[in-house]
Amino acid sequence: MSKDMMLEYSKYTLFASLALIVLALVCYVLVMVLGSSRQQVPVAAKAVRHAGGSRTATDLLEPAVAAAKPATLALYGTYFTWLALAFLTACLILETLVTGHGPFTNQYEFSVSFAWGMVGAYAYFEHRYHVRTIGLLVLPITGALVLYAISLGADAKMLVPALQNPLLLTVHVAVATVAYGAFAVSFAAAVLYLIQRGDRHPSLPKRALLDEIGYRSIIIGFPLHTMTVVLGAVWAEKDDPRRTRVGRLIRPWSLDELPQLWNVLNGDMSVVGPRPERPQFVEQFRAEFPHYMLRHKVRAGMTGWAQVHGWRGNTSIRMRIEHDLYYIENWSLMLDFKILFLTVLHGLRHENAY
C-alpha cells in the first residue's frame, strides 16, 4: 500500500470517527430525554389504575418496554464510542506509517491524538463505572478537536525543529494525551457533581459516584501531567509557535517576569542575581559545564549581570555562566545598583526575549 493511499485512508477514518462520536452523543442525549420522561410515566399510570381498578397485561409490559428503549440506546452509544476509538487509533497508526515518526509533530496530529486520549479515557471510565452521562460533556469536546483537525488537513504546518525530537516528543505527547483525557473526565464529573445537588436529578449519577470518578481520574491525570512537564521542557526560540497573542505583547518587555516579585517578597529570590533555570535544564547544563552549579551559591534574581549584557534567551550558556560567576566574585551594593540601572535603561526590552 502506497503512502498516498494510507494518508487517504487516515482521512476517511477521521471522518468516520467524527460521525461515530456524533451518533454516540445523540444516543446519550436521547437516553437522558427518555430517562427524564420515564420518571413521570409511573405517576400518571398509577392515577389511572386507581381510577379504573384493574391492571391489564399491557399495563404490565409498558414499563419494561419503556425501560428497554433507553437501555438499548445507551448500549448503542457505547458501541459507537468504542468504534470511534478504534477509528481514531487506525488514523494515528496510518499517520505514523506515512510520516515515519510518532503522530505528534503538527497541530493536525496533536488534535487527533488528544481526541483519541479523551475518547480512550471516557471509554475506560464508562466501562468501569457504567456511567454514560459523562459522555455528554466529554464527547462534544472530542468532536470539536476532530472537527478542528479536519479543518486543518493532514498537510498542516510542521512545528519548529526543537519540537520534532522523534523519541522525546512521542513520549511527551503520548503521556499528555492520557493525562488530558483523564482531566476531561474529571471536568465532566465535577460539572455533573455541581448540578446534582442533593441527588435531586434521577437521570444523573449519584454524587458519591461522581466524586469517586473525579477522584480516580485526577489520581491518574496528575502524575502523568507531571511527567508531561518534565518531558516537555523545550528551550524557547524566536517566533516560537507556543506563544499566545498575549505572550507576544508582554514577553518582549519582560512583563511576564513581574509575578516573580512575590518570590522576592517571600525571600525565595533576589531582585538581582543569576537567572533561575528549570530543573531539567539545570541537570543538562550541570553535566555540560563543570562550574555551572557555582551559580547556586547565591539566590536567583529577576535580573542579572548576564542579562544586562544581552546573554538571555537562546544565547551562549557558557558566556552566561562567565558573567554570573563574575557577579558572584565581584558582588557589591554598587554593582547591584548598576545592574538595576542598566536593566531599566535597556534591559526591559530585548531582542532575545521571546
TIBA-228543 format. One record per residue (C-alpha): residue in three letters; chain; x, z, y. Coordinates in nm, 2 decimals. Example, Ala and Ser with C-alpha at 12.3 -4.5 7.8 and 13.67 -1.06 7.14 Angstrom:
BEGIN
[rec "ALA","A",[1.23,0.78,-0.45]]
[rec "SER","A",[1.37,0.71,-0.11]]
//
This chain:
BEGIN
[rec "MET","A",[0.00,0.00,0.00]]
[rec "SER","A",[0.14,-0.10,0.34]]
[rec "LYS","A",[0.18,0.14,0.63]]
[rec "ASP","A",[-0.07,-0.05,0.84]]
[rec "MET","A",[-0.33,-0.02,0.57]]
[rec "MET","A",[-0.26,0.36,0.53]]
[rec "LEU","A",[-0.29,0.40,0.90]]
[rec "GLU","A",[-0.62,0.22,0.90]]
[rec "TYR","A",[-0.74,0.44,0.61]]
[rec "SER","A",[-0.64,0.75,0.80]]
[rec "LYS","A",[-0.86,0.64,1.09]]
[rec "TYR","A",[-1.15,0.59,0.85]]
[rec "THR","A",[-1.10,0.94,0.70]]
[rec "LEU","A",[-1.10,1.09,1.05]]
[rec "PHE","A",[-1.43,0.92,1.14]]
[rec "ALA","A",[-1.58,1.03,0.80]]
[rec "SER","A",[-1.47,1.39,0.87]]
[rec "LEU","A",[-1.64,1.39,1.21]]
[rec "ALA","A",[-1.96,1.26,1.05]]
[rec "LEU","A",[-1.95,1.53,0.79]]
[rec "ILE","A",[-1.88,1.80,1.05]]
[rec "VAL","A",[-2.19,1.69,1.24]]
[rec "LEU","A",[-2.40,1.68,0.92]]
[rec "ALA","A",[-2.28,2.03,0.83]]
[rec "LEU","A",[-2.37,2.16,1.18]]
[rec "VAL","A",[-2.71,2.00,1.16]]
[rec "CYS","A",[-2.78,2.17,0.83]]
[rec "TYR","A",[-2.67,2.51,0.96]]
[rec "VAL","A",[-2.89,2.47,1.27]]
[rec "LEU","A",[-3.19,2.38,1.05]]
[rec "VAL","A",[-3.12,2.69,0.83]]
[rec "MET","A",[-3.13,2.90,1.15]]
[rec "VAL","A",[-3.45,2.75,1.27]]
[rec "LEU","A",[-3.63,2.77,0.93]]
[rec "GLY","A",[-3.50,3.12,0.87]]
[rec "SER","A",[-3.64,3.24,1.20]]
[rec "SER","A",[-3.98,3.07,1.14]]
[rec "ARG","A",[-3.99,3.21,0.78]]
[rec "GLN","A",[-3.97,3.56,0.92]]
[rec "GLN","A",[-4.31,3.51,1.09]]
[rec "VAL","A",[-4.49,3.34,0.80]]
[rec "PRO","A",[-4.55,3.65,0.58]]
[rec "VAL","A",[-4.72,3.83,0.86]]
[rec "ALA","A",[-4.98,3.56,0.91]]
[rec "ALA","A",[-5.02,3.52,0.53]]
[rec "LYS","A",[-5.08,3.89,0.49]]
[rec "ALA","A",[-5.35,3.89,0.75]]
[rec "VAL","A",[-5.53,3.60,0.57]]
[rec "ARG","A",[-5.51,3.78,0.24]]
[rec "HIS","A",[-5.66,4.10,0.38]]
[rec "ALA","A",[-5.95,3.90,0.52]]
[rec "GLY","A",[-6.01,3.69,0.21]]
[rec "GLY","A",[-5.92,3.95,-0.05]]
[rec "SER","A",[-5.77,3.75,-0.35]]
[rec "ARG","A",[-5.43,3.56,-0.38]]
[rec "THR","A",[-5.41,3.22,-0.54]]
[rec "ALA","A",[-5.12,3.05,-0.73]]
[rec "THR","A",[-5.04,2.85,-0.42]]
[rec "ASP","A",[-5.00,3.18,-0.22]]
[rec "LEU","A",[-4.75,3.30,-0.48]]
[rec "LEU","A",[-4.55,2.97,-0.47]]
[rec "GLU","A",[-4.53,2.92,-0.10]]
[rec "PRO","A",[-4.28,3.20,-0.02]]
[rec "ALA","A",[-4.05,3.07,-0.30]]
[rec "VAL","A",[-4.07,2.71,-0.17]]
[rec "ALA","A",[-4.02,2.83,0.19]]
[rec "ALA","A",[-3.71,3.02,0.08]]
[rec "ALA","A",[-3.57,2.73,-0.12]]
[rec "LYS","A",[-3.55,2.49,0.18]]
[rec "PRO","A",[-3.31,2.70,0.39]]
[rec "ALA","A",[-3.10,2.78,0.08]]
[rec "THR","A",[-3.07,2.41,-0.01]]
[rec "LEU","A",[-2.98,2.31,0.34]]
[rec "ALA","A",[-2.72,2.58,0.36]]
[rec "LEU","A",[-2.57,2.46,0.03]]
[rec "TYR","A",[-2.56,2.10,0.17]]
[rec "GLY","A",[-2.39,2.24,0.48]]
[rec "THR","A",[-2.12,2.40,0.27]]
[rec "TYR","A",[-2.07,2.08,0.07]]
[rec "PHE","A",[-2.04,1.88,0.39]]
[rec "THR","A",[-1.78,2.13,0.53]]
[rec "TRP","A",[-1.56,2.11,0.22]]
[rec "LEU","A",[-1.58,1.73,0.22]]
[rec "ALA","A",[-1.48,1.73,0.59]]
[rec "LEU","A",[-1.18,1.95,0.50]]
[rec "ALA","A",[-1.09,1.70,0.22]]
[rec "PHE","A",[-1.11,1.40,0.45]]
[rec "LEU","A",[-0.90,1.58,0.72]]
[rec "THR","A",[-0.65,1.66,0.46]]
[rec "ALA","A",[-0.64,1.30,0.35]]
[rec "CYS","A",[-0.60,1.19,0.71]]
[rec "LEU","A",[-0.30,1.42,0.76]]
[rec "ILE","A",[-0.14,1.31,0.43]]
[rec "LEU","A",[-0.17,0.94,0.52]]
[rec "GLU","A",[-0.03,1.01,0.87]]
[rec "THR","A",[0.26,1.18,0.71]]
[rec "LEU","A",[0.33,0.89,0.47]]
[rec "VAL","A",[0.31,0.64,0.76]]
[rec "THR","A",[0.54,0.83,1.01]]
[rec "GLY","A",[0.78,0.98,0.75]]
[rec "HIS","A",[0.75,1.33,0.90]]
[rec "GLY","A",[0.51,1.61,0.94]]
[rec "PRO","A",[0.19,1.50,1.14]]
[rec "PHE","A",[0.27,1.73,1.44]]
[rec "THR","A",[0.46,1.51,1.69]]
[rec "ASN","A",[0.19,1.40,1.94]]
[rec "GLN","A",[-0.15,1.51,2.07]]
[rec "TYR","A",[-0.34,1.30,1.82]]
[rec "GLU","A",[-0.17,1.46,1.53]]
[rec "PHE","A",[-0.19,1.81,1.69]]
[rec "SER","A",[-0.56,1.77,1.74]]
[rec "VAL","A",[-0.63,1.66,1.38]]
[rec "SER","A",[-0.40,1.94,1.25]]
[rec "PHE","A",[-0.58,2.22,1.45]]
[rec "ALA","A",[-0.92,2.08,1.34]]
[rec "TRP","A",[-0.80,2.10,0.98]]
[rec "GLY","A",[-0.69,2.46,1.04]]
[rec "MET","A",[-1.02,2.56,1.18]]
[rec "VAL","A",[-1.23,2.40,0.91]]
[rec "GLY","A",[-1.00,2.55,0.65]]
[rec "ALA","A",[-1.02,2.90,0.79]]
[rec "TYR","A",[-1.40,2.87,0.82]]
[rec "ALA","A",[-1.43,2.74,0.46]]
[rec "TYR","A",[-1.23,3.03,0.33]]
[rec "PHE","A",[-1.43,3.30,0.51]]
[rec "GLU","A",[-1.76,3.13,0.43]]
[rec "HIS","A",[-1.66,3.12,0.06]]
[rec "ARG","A",[-1.55,3.49,0.06]]
[rec "TYR","A",[-1.84,3.64,0.27]]
[rec "HIS","A",[-2.11,3.37,0.22]]
[rec "VAL","A",[-2.18,3.37,0.60]]
[rec "ARG","A",[-2.26,3.03,0.73]]
[rec "THR","A",[-2.38,3.13,1.07]]
[rec "ILE","A",[-2.02,3.14,1.20]]
[rec "GLY","A",[-2.01,2.76,1.14]]
[rec "LEU","A",[-2.25,2.73,1.44]]
[rec "LEU","A",[-1.96,2.82,1.67]]
[rec "VAL","A",[-1.66,2.70,1.47]]
[rec "LEU","A",[-1.77,2.35,1.38]]
[rec "PRO","A",[-1.86,2.24,1.74]]
[rec "ILE","A",[-1.50,2.32,1.84]]
[rec "THR","A",[-1.37,2.14,1.54]]
[rec "GLY","A",[-1.58,1.84,1.61]]
[rec "ALA","A",[-1.46,1.83,1.97]]
[rec "LEU","A",[-1.10,1.83,1.85]]
[rec "VAL","A",[-1.16,1.54,1.61]]
[rec "LEU","A",[-1.35,1.35,1.88]]
[rec "TYR","A",[-1.06,1.41,2.12]]
[rec "ALA","A",[-0.82,1.28,1.85]]
[rec "ILE","A",[-1.03,0.97,1.80]]
[rec "SER","A",[-1.03,0.90,2.18]]
[rec "LEU","A",[-0.65,0.92,2.19]]
[rec "GLY","A",[-0.59,0.70,1.89]]
[rec "ALA","A",[-0.31,0.71,1.64]]
[rec "ASP","A",[-0.07,0.54,1.89]]
[rec "ALA","A",[-0.07,0.84,2.13]]
[rec "LYS","A",[0.24,0.91,2.33]]
[rec "MET","A",[0.52,1.09,2.15]]
[rec "LEU","A",[0.63,1.43,2.27]]
[rec "VAL","A",[0.98,1.50,2.41]]
[rec "PRO","A",[1.27,1.48,2.16]]
[rec "ALA","A",[1.31,1.86,2.18]]
[rec "LEU","A",[0.97,1.90,2.01]]
[rec "GLN","A",[1.04,1.65,1.74]]
[rec "ASN","A",[1.26,1.86,1.51]]
[rec "PRO","A",[1.11,1.75,1.17]]
[rec "LEU","A",[1.16,2.08,0.99]]
[rec "LEU","A",[1.12,2.33,1.27]]
[rec "LEU","A",[0.82,2.17,1.43]]
[rec "THR","A",[0.65,2.11,1.10]]
[rec "VAL","A",[0.67,2.48,1.00]]
[rec "HIS","A",[0.59,2.59,1.35]]
[rec "VAL","A",[0.27,2.38,1.38]]
[rec "ALA","A",[0.17,2.44,1.02]]
[rec "VAL","A",[0.17,2.82,1.08]]
[rec "ALA","A",[0.00,2.77,1.42]]
[rec "THR","A",[-0.29,2.57,1.27]]
[rec "VAL","A",[-0.37,2.85,1.02]]
[rec "ALA","A",[-0.33,3.12,1.29]]
[rec "TYR","A",[-0.56,2.95,1.54]]
[rec "GLY","A",[-0.81,2.87,1.27]]
[rec "ALA","A",[-0.83,3.24,1.19]]
[rec "PHE","A",[-0.87,3.32,1.56]]
[rec "ALA","A",[-1.16,3.07,1.58]]
[rec "VAL","A",[-1.34,3.26,1.30]]
[rec "SER","A",[-1.27,3.59,1.47]]
[rec "PHE","A",[-1.40,3.45,1.80]]
[rec "ALA","A",[-1.72,3.33,1.63]]
[rec "ALA","A",[-1.77,3.67,1.46]]
[rec "ALA","A",[-1.71,3.85,1.79]]
[rec "VAL","A",[-1.98,3.64,1.97]]
[rec "LEU","A",[-2.23,3.70,1.69]]
[rec "TYR","A",[-2.15,4.07,1.69]]
[rec "LEU","A",[-2.23,4.09,2.06]]
[rec "ILE","A",[-2.56,3.90,2.01]]
[rec "GLN","A",[-2.66,4.11,1.70]]
[rec "ARG","A",[-2.73,4.44,1.88]]
[rec "GLY","A",[-2.88,4.69,1.65]]
[rec "ASP","A",[-2.92,4.43,1.38]]
[rec "ARG","A",[-3.24,4.31,1.55]]
[rec "HIS","A",[-3.19,3.94,1.45]]
[rec "PRO","A",[-3.27,3.89,1.08]]
[rec "SER","A",[-3.13,3.54,1.08]]
[rec "LEU","A",[-2.79,3.67,1.18]]
[rec "PRO","A",[-2.54,3.86,0.96]]
[rec "LYS","A",[-2.53,4.24,0.99]]
[rec "ARG","A",[-2.29,4.38,1.25]]
[rec "ALA","A",[-2.09,4.56,0.98]]
[rec "LEU","A",[-2.03,4.23,0.80]]
[rec "LEU","A",[-1.93,4.06,1.13]]
[rec "ASP","A",[-1.70,4.34,1.21]]
[rec "GLU","A",[-1.53,4.30,0.87]]
[rec "ILE","A",[-1.49,3.93,0.91]]
[rec "GLY","A",[-1.35,3.97,1.26]]
[rec "TYR","A",[-1.10,4.23,1.14]]
[rec "ARG","A",[-0.99,4.03,0.84]]
[rec "SER","A",[-0.94,3.71,1.05]]
[rec "ILE","A",[-0.73,3.90,1.31]]
[rec "ILE","A",[-0.52,4.06,1.03]]
[rec "ILE","A",[-0.44,3.70,0.91]]
[rec "GLY","A",[-0.41,3.54,1.25]]
[rec "PHE","A",[-0.18,3.78,1.45]]
[rec "PRO","A",[0.12,3.79,1.20]]
[rec "LEU","A",[0.10,3.41,1.18]]
[rec "HIS","A",[0.08,3.38,1.56]]
[rec "THR","A",[0.39,3.60,1.59]]
[rec "MET","A",[0.57,3.36,1.36]]
[rec "THR","A",[0.45,3.07,1.58]]
[rec "VAL","A",[0.60,3.23,1.88]]
[rec "VAL","A",[0.93,3.29,1.70]]
[rec "LEU","A",[0.95,2.94,1.56]]
[rec "GLY","A",[0.82,2.77,1.88]]
[rec "ALA","A",[1.10,2.87,2.12]]
[rec "VAL","A",[1.20,2.55,2.29]]
[rec "TRP","A",[1.42,2.50,2.59]]
[rec "ALA","A",[1.22,2.37,2.90]]
[rec "GLU","A",[1.30,2.01,3.00]]
[rec "LYS","A",[1.24,1.80,3.31]]
[rec "ASP","A",[0.88,1.67,3.30]]
[rec "ASP","A",[0.81,1.90,3.01]]
[rec "PRO","A",[0.47,1.80,2.87]]
[rec "ARG","A",[0.38,2.17,2.81]]
[rec "ARG","A",[0.34,2.23,3.18]]
[rec "THR","A",[-0.01,2.25,3.32]]
[rec "ARG","A",[-0.12,2.13,3.66]]
[rec "VAL","A",[-0.09,2.48,3.80]]
[rec "GLY","A",[0.25,2.51,3.64]]
[rec "ARG","A",[0.38,2.20,3.82]]
[rec "LEU","A",[0.29,2.37,4.15]]
[rec "ILE","A",[0.42,2.72,4.10]]
[rec "ARG","A",[0.72,2.66,3.88]]
[rec "PRO","A",[0.94,2.46,4.13]]
[rec "TRP","A",[0.90,2.75,4.38]]
[rec "SER","A",[0.96,3.02,4.11]]
[rec "LEU","A",[0.63,3.18,4.18]]
[rec "ASP","A",[0.58,3.24,3.81]]
[rec "GLU","A",[0.86,3.50,3.84]]
[rec "LEU","A",[0.66,3.73,4.06]]
[rec "PRO","A",[0.49,3.92,3.77]]
[rec "GLN","A",[0.83,4.05,3.68]]
[rec "LEU","A",[0.82,4.27,3.98]]
[rec "TRP","A",[0.61,4.50,3.76]]
[rec "ASN","A",[0.91,4.53,3.52]]
[rec "VAL","A",[1.13,4.61,3.82]]
[rec "LEU","A",[0.89,4.89,3.93]]
[rec "ASN","A",[0.88,5.03,3.58]]
[rec "GLY","A",[1.26,5.04,3.57]]
[rec "ASP","A",[1.29,4.78,3.29]]
[rec "MET","A",[1.46,4.52,3.51]]
[rec "SER","A",[1.65,4.50,3.84]]
[rec "VAL","A",[1.59,4.26,4.13]]
[rec "VAL","A",[1.95,4.13,4.09]]
[rec "GLY","A",[2.12,4.08,3.76]]
[rec "PRO","A",[2.18,3.84,3.48]]
[rec "ARG","A",[1.86,3.65,3.39]]
[rec "PRO","A",[1.70,3.76,3.06]]
[rec "GLU","A",[1.65,3.52,2.77]]
[rec "ARG","A",[1.41,3.51,2.49]]
[rec "PRO","A",[1.53,3.69,2.17]]
[rec "GLN","A",[1.56,3.36,1.98]]
[rec "PHE","A",[1.80,3.21,2.24]]
[rec "VAL","A",[1.99,3.54,2.26]]
[rec "GLU","A",[2.07,3.51,1.89]]
[rec "GLN","A",[2.17,3.15,1.92]]
[rec "PHE","A",[2.39,3.20,2.23]]
[rec "ARG","A",[2.54,3.51,2.07]]
[rec "ALA","A",[2.67,3.30,1.78]]
[rec "GLU","A",[2.80,3.02,2.00]]
[rec "PHE","A",[2.96,3.22,2.29]]
[rec "PRO","A",[3.15,3.54,2.19]]
[rec "HIS","A",[3.13,3.70,2.53]]
[rec "TYR","A",[2.76,3.64,2.58]]
[rec "MET","A",[2.65,3.99,2.49]]
[rec "LEU","A",[2.85,4.14,2.77]]
[rec "ARG","A",[2.57,4.03,3.00]]
[rec "HIS","A",[2.36,4.30,2.84]]
[rec "LYS","A",[2.58,4.58,2.98]]
[rec "VAL","A",[2.36,4.57,3.29]]
[rec "ARG","A",[1.99,4.54,3.35]]
[rec "ALA","A",[1.85,4.19,3.36]]
[rec "GLY","A",[1.74,4.07,3.70]]
[rec "MET","A",[1.49,3.84,3.87]]
[rec "THR","A",[1.77,3.65,4.04]]
[rec "GLY","A",[2.15,3.65,3.99]]
[rec "TRP","A",[2.49,3.51,4.08]]
[rec "ALA","A",[2.45,3.22,3.84]]
[rec "GLN","A",[2.11,3.12,3.97]]
[rec "VAL","A",[2.20,3.10,4.33]]
[rec "HIS","A",[2.49,2.87,4.23]]
[rec "GLY","A",[2.25,2.63,4.06]]
[rec "TRP","A",[2.31,2.74,3.70]]
[rec "ARG","A",[1.95,2.78,3.59]]
[rec "GLY","A",[1.71,2.58,3.38]]
[rec "ASN","A",[1.86,2.33,3.13]]
[rec "THR","A",[2.22,2.36,3.26]]
[rec "SER","A",[2.55,2.48,3.11]]
[rec "ILE","A",[2.52,2.81,2.93]]
[rec "ARG","A",[2.90,2.86,2.95]]
[rec "MET","A",[2.90,2.84,3.33]]
[rec "ARG","A",[2.60,3.07,3.34]]
[rec "ILE","A",[2.79,3.33,3.13]]
[rec "GLU","A",[3.10,3.30,3.35]]
[rec "HIS","A",[2.90,3.36,3.67]]
[rec "ASP","A",[2.72,3.66,3.51]]
[rec "LEU","A",[3.05,3.81,3.40]]
[rec "TYR","A",[3.19,3.77,3.74]]
[rec "TYR","A",[2.89,3.95,3.89]]
[rec "ILE","A",[2.93,4.24,3.64]]
[rec "GLU","A",[3.31,4.27,3.71]]
[rec "ASN","A",[3.28,4.25,4.09]]
[rec "TRP","A",[2.95,4.43,4.14]]
[rec "SER","A",[2.89,4.58,4.48]]
[rec "LEU","A",[2.59,4.65,4.70]]
[rec "MET","A",[2.71,4.38,4.94]]
[rec "LEU","A",[2.72,4.13,4.66]]
[rec "ASP","A",[2.36,4.21,4.57]]
[rec "PHE","A",[2.26,4.16,4.93]]
[rec "LYS","A",[2.45,3.83,4.94]]
[rec "ILE","A",[2.26,3.71,4.62]]
[rec "LEU","A",[1.93,3.81,4.77]]
[rec "PHE","A",[2.01,3.62,5.09]]
[rec "LEU","A",[2.12,3.31,4.90]]
[rec "THR","A",[1.80,3.34,4.69]]
[rec "VAL","A",[1.58,3.33,5.00]]
[rec "LEU","A",[1.79,3.07,5.16]]
[rec "HIS","A",[1.79,2.80,4.89]]
[rec "GLY","A",[1.72,2.97,4.56]]
[rec "LEU","A",[1.34,2.99,4.56]]
[rec "ARG","A",[1.30,2.61,4.52]]
[rec "HIS","A",[1.55,2.44,4.29]]
[rec "GLU","A",[1.56,2.10,4.12]]
[rec "ASN","A",[1.64,2.27,3.78]]
[rec "ALA","A",[1.33,2.49,3.80]]
[rec "TYR","A",[1.08,2.32,3.57]]
//
